[in-house]
Amino acid sequence: MPTYTVHAVNVGSFALGETDKVLTIFSAEKGLIKAVAKGARKPGSKIAGRADVLNVNKLLLATGKTFEIITQAESIETFSNVRKDLNRLSYCLYYAELTSHFGLGVADESASYFDFLCDSLRAQSDLNLDPTSLCLMFELKLLQWLGYQPELDCCVVCRDALTEYRIAMFHFESGGIVCEKCTADEQKARVSEGYSKSRQTSSAYVRESVHITPLVWKRLILAAGETMPTDLSGGSSPTIARATEAGRRIIQTYIEYRAGRNMKSLELIGKL
């Protein structure tokens, strides 16, 4: 069987037979790959530790009919600090889940995305950096890679520039913020349609949008511009922390809207 070498992050896995695992990996060389790690579920197996999600490995793969086959594995990074902090671990598992779901969308730039993913995992390993701010910046950067970057500077309806006095809603279908005037115009239009139809369209509109405050909007602008302070040494007010988390949850919902499903790893984050 032909063989080749890749440098890859483990972003998912499932059991195969009694002792094997199928790993979903994102590689610098070929993007997403599924590969069998034979014996990975055996106690004491050499490859077991290298098969853990989030590990970065240098792998020698053999071409198989259904899945590639891992013939050699050399550990490069394991991000031990992340594994000691449930909050940071949850965010990193979220990165892995997003990569597994959207990885085909960045296949043409696999080397650059691989570096971005590894850098993002290293950043979460730095206990001096705020994990929520880091996650928000990761989400927005991924959306940029995929061509789904949300519109934060102009109203997605009228295209007028936004200010903290004009913002109203983040609309998931439109992919950005709707100004106060356009929101009011839409509400008036629903009323004029009649009670029954108005209730239907109002319900759909609510499901596809969420209110956004000026402070949350500012946090999104900073994160999108990669200028958001992430150093925890100077401290952060509870108000700023809540606004950052609110912004992250808005972008999380937007990502899930685009994905057509919820991200399972975020269920744990919601309970923290």
Beta strands, then each sheet from edge to edge (+ up, - down):
strand 1: 3-16
strand 2: 20-27
strand 3: 31-37
strand 4: 56-62
strand 5: 68-77
strand 6: 167-171
strand 7: 176-179
strand 8: 209-211
sheet 1: 1+ 2- 3+ 5+ 4- 1+
sheet 2: 7+ 6- 8+
end
